[in-house]
């Protein structure tokens, strides 16, 4: 293992920490949107399956 791999990470200054927090929040929100879209597609598919079953 090289020294630079285990070197301590300097703490972020307040501006950098705020920016990193915003970036992390954006990533979390994007993942939440993807998950919600997938959930809605699954529900829509289930509804369509139920409608087909009721017609037969």
N, C-alpha and C positions, 0 to 999 in steps of 0.2 A: 504494500500500500504506500502510495506516495504522500509526502507531507501535505501537499495542497489538497488532497482528498479528505484529510482529517483536520485541516485548519479551521478554527472557529469562524463562524459567520458574524460579520459586524452587524449590530442592530441598525435598523432603518431609521432615518430621521423622520420627523412627523409628516413632512410632505410626501416622502416616499412611501411611508406606511399607509397614508390616506389613499394614494394612487393604487397601491397594491390591493388594498381593501376593496376599492371600486372595481378593479379588474376581476378579483375573485368573485364579487357579487354578480357581475355580469355573466361570468362563466356558470355560476350556480343557477342564475335565472334562465340562461339558455338551456341548460339541462332540464330544468323544470318545465320549460315550454315544450321541449321534445317529448318528455314523459307524458305531459298532458295530451299532446296530439296523439301519441300512441294509444293512450287510454281511451280517447274519444273514438279512434278508429276501431278499437276492439269492441267498444260498446255499440257502435254503428253496425258492425258485422254481426254481433249477437242479435240486434234488433231485426236485421234483414233475415237471419236464419229463423227467428221466431215467426216472422211474417210468412216465410215460405212454408214452415211446418203447419201453420194455421190454415193455409189455403189448400193443403192436400188432405 
